[in-house]
Amino acid sequence: MSVWSVVSGVGFAMSAVNEMTVTESGGGQRAAAVVEDLSRAKRRVWKNVVVISVAFLFNFNAFQGLSRLQSTLNRVEGDAV
């Protein structure tokens, strides 16, 4: 699932909430269901952002650690960066 489909799904849910009227039969229940789906979609988007951010953090830290290790090991041979 792409980020765009999630964002467009959230936009669709928000427009559905705006278009609903309470005078419809069961409109209040439908509105509650759409609001619940909207909050679930927002939670999923935030979870994905946090997961990608943490993965990037670990990847960057590993790269920096290995480059420092390489620099330390190569200092003996005179190839330190």
ChimeraX attribute file (.defattr): number of C-alpha atoms within 10 A of each C-alpha:
attribute: neighborCount
match mode: 1-to-1
recipient: residues
	/A:1	5
	/A:2	6
	/A:3	11
	/A:4	9
	/A:5	10
	/A:6	15
	/A:7	14
	/A:8	11
	/A:9	16
	/A:10	19
	/A:11	13
	/A:12	14
	/A:13	20
	/A:14	15
	/A:15	12
	/A:16	14
	/A:17	17
	/A:18	10
	/A:19	10
	/A:20	14
	/A:21	13
	/A:22	12
	/A:23	8
	/A:24	9
	/A:25	9
	/A:26	10
	/A:27	13
	/A:28	14
	/A:29	11
	/A:30	17
	/A:31	19
	/A:32	12
	/A:33	13
	/A:34	19
	/A:35	16
	/A:36	13
	/A:37	16
	/A:38	19
	/A:39	14
	/A:40	13
	/A:41	17
	/A:42	16
	/A:43	12
	/A:44	13
	/A:45	16
	/A:46	12
	/A:47	12
	/A:48	13
	/A:49	13
	/A:50	12
	/A:51	12
	/A:52	12
	/A:53	12
	/A:54	12
	/A:55	12
	/A:56	12
	/A:57	12
	/A:58	12
	/A:59	12
	/A:60	11
	/A:61	12
	/A:62	12
	/A:63	12
	/A:64	12
	/A:65	12
	/A:66	11
	/A:67	13
	/A:68	14
	/A:69	12
	/A:70	14
	/A:71	15
	/A:72	14
	/A:73	13
	/A:74	13
	/A:75	12
	/A:76	9
	/A:77	8
	/A:78	9
	/A:79	11
	/A:80	12
	/A:81	10
